[in-house]
């Protein structure tokens, strides 16, 4: 997983701990974590673009594409959005993590 400017806002440890309850190969575990990371990333970008005014989308996406790890991207978002973007990202991540955990536990009951 590549480092992204919002990584410190999203913690997936509780999901990875839940995966440890399954007998997964290293490859399976890595694939699940990759899917979880991708899902969270897509939801995070959706939150960002939903709150960032349309006229800043192209600029943000260009900067993000070039240097996704740069902390200045968060500064840009804080300046250009009218909400607490960090809180919006955290909130969406928590919602998605709960949904993922529920799906994992539901799958566990089937086996």
C-alpha positions, -999 to 999 in steps of 0.1 A, spaced: 0 0 0 14 33 -10 15 62 15 -13 86 10 -17 120 26 -48 110 46 -35 77 59 -32 90 95 -69 97 95 -79 61 86 -70 32 108 -78 -3 96 -62 -23 124 -96 -34 138 -104 -49 104 -70 -66 100 -73 -80 136 -107 -95 126 -91 -111 96 -66 -128 119 -95 -149 132 -95 -168 99 -72 -193 85 -60 -173 56 -29 -178 36 -6 -148 34 -17 -141 -2 -54 -143 8 -48 -119 37 -29 -95 16 -56 -96 -11 -83 -89 15 -63 -60 30 -57 -46 -5 -95 -47 -13 -103 -31 21 -77 -4 14 -91 2 -21 -126 4 -8 -116 30 18 -97 49 -8 -126 51 -31 -149 62 -4 -124 88 8 -120 103 -26 -158 104 -29 -160 124 4 -133 147 -7 -148 155 -41 -182 158 -27 -171 186 -4 -145 202 -26 -160 228 -49 -161 216 -85 -136 243 -97 -109 228 -75 -113 191 -86 -89 192 -115 -62 209 -96 -66 186 -66 -66 154 -87 -36 166 -106 -17 173 -74 -29 140 -59 -18 120 -89 17 135 -89 23 132 -52 -4 114 -32 17 113 -1 22 151 2 7 165 35 1 198 17 -29 181 0 -47 181 33 -38 218 38 -53 225 3 -85 207 12 -88 224 46 -85 258 28 -109 250 -1 -137 231 17 -164 246 40 -164 215 63 -140 199 87 -126 176 59 -106 156 83 -137 148 104 -156 139 72 -129 115 61 -127 99 95 -165 96 97 -168 79 63 -139 56 71 -156 45 104 -188 39 86 -171 18 59 -151 -1 84 -183 -10 103 -199 -23 71 -168 -43 63 -166 -58 98 -203 -67 96 -197 -84 62 -167 -104 76 -187 -115 106 -217 -124 85 -194 -145 63 -180 -162 94 -214 -173 105 -220 -190 71 -189 -213 76 
